[in-house]
Amino acid sequence: MALPQSFIEELKSRIELEDLISGYVKLKRQGGGYIGLCPFHSEKTPSFHVFPSDQHYYCFGCNSGGDAITFVRAIENLDYVDAVRFLADRAGMTVPEDRESRERAAQRADVLEMNTEAARWFHTQLRANPAAVRYLSGRGLTEKTILHFGLGYAPEGWDNLLKHLKSKGYTEPDIKRAGLAGVASSGRHYDYFRNRVMFPIIDVRGRVVGFGGRVMDDSQPKYLNSPDTPVFKKSLSLFSLQNAKGVKAGRLILAEGYLDVIALYQAGFPEAVATLGTALTGEQARLMARYTDEVVIAYDMDEAGRRATDRAGDLLTSAGLKVRVLRLEGAKDPDEFIKKQGAEKLRRKLDQTEGVVEYRLSQAANALDLSSDAGKVSYLQEAAAILSELRSPVEADVYAGRVAREIGVEKESLLSEAERIRRGRQKKGRQQALEQQQKMLRSGVPRINPERAQHLKASRAEEGILCLLFDHPDYYRDLAEVLTPDDFVTDFNRRILIAFAGAIEQGDKPDLSCLQDFTIEETGAVQGILLGRNRYSGTREELAELIETLLDLRRRSQLHRQPLEGEALRAYLAAMGKQK
Ligand SMILES: [Zn+2]
């Protein structure tokens, strides 16, 4: 069964490859990626690389490689469709037109119904428990806000909700599946949430997918969230995104917890969201990028909050978002700031938040003693490193000017230092890419593509063409005018070209998912070829040259089949001489 490319793309965008793989392999950060001991062959030094930037992996020891789907196929020993089903389950998606997933869809519908029923019941319990209402109004929440968020209360005792849901016809295993019951070692089921105020977690489609529960005193754990269920994945959900998604503010505010988000909402900032008791994930960052271009991080002003801000800043920037950081004086979090200084003042602060560059510069400055020369030098070095990461020269110029004035140095010297750092990084990147390519050529691909050895020059040109086409599907029309798959010399590369062309003709970007009938080893070899992409500058001229090289080699080999004499023989011998 061929699955729609759009579904596969959506699925892959929801899976973070490094998270998936770290469930099987202990990964260590290295450069911009991760490295670990390969799960597919036995080794003592790691040669298994994960590249988060374009979500693929490759082992230089055994040449296995590919994307999330390839990984699951290989490690779980599943066929393509089952691997997709496995990942869809993890991402909370339904594989289209699939009987087994229809059953699971029915289970999901049941869980959603139970959640809705539980939310209603928790809300009724809140009305019956003055202490819980007092707790919420003590936090400054109005009746209207309590209603809007559908807040509730899970009473003390072990089976209040269980009894209620059973009276509605649900069994204990159903309730457990919905994450609303736990099971004791004795096998007895009990209410998962007890003596807590309850925050329903609602998805962008308005469905109750889970709950957060908070104690009203100092007992632990302070927050308890629904476990992952068929409809709920903590790492994929954001609290209050349903309120924030359509807001015209043009930004999302990332706050630390439920009560911050609710306080912000009540003060006129419906664009606030929060993660569910865990650190921000790349999946959540990409989810935000679907609804906005800009995120203001509004974490607590303590040491833990600062660390979380740094981490979230990196993730959000990698997701292509413009990141700003809210800094509050005289309050530990937005909730307290609103209570002390009012919503209007917060709005002004939000509109004037500093960008993540300013934030990082001031963090660097705060950590150093700028009155000493040594402190100034360290600060300039850190500033140059921060500036070296900026893509926009205008932006770099503005910040360089600011830092230069602050410290009293020439702006140009700071900019050239930043440029030096950037060049060094680029050179290192190019070297690494070249090394990877050389390693790749030593094994792997030649085994999968046995014709490669006889037609080294031609297959190199073919691989170049595939690399360029992968990054620039818009070149396909140029290519198709002068070259057909039959012009490819090696069978294996021809199959890849046909698969890429098929995807492009359907309006899709070529992707490993258009290789559904390739074996895992073959997909690994394709990944190996694509690793060479950084060797190309990506221009149309470069493509034209590669095509020319290939067609030229092809003409000569056809010539070869006829008896050679005179001019043709000389040309052939000359070509052979060049090839050596
Ligand atoms: Zn390996």
Residues whose N, C-alpha, C, O or C-beta is under 5 A from the ligand:
A	BS01	ZN	C38 F40 H41 C59 G61 C62 N63
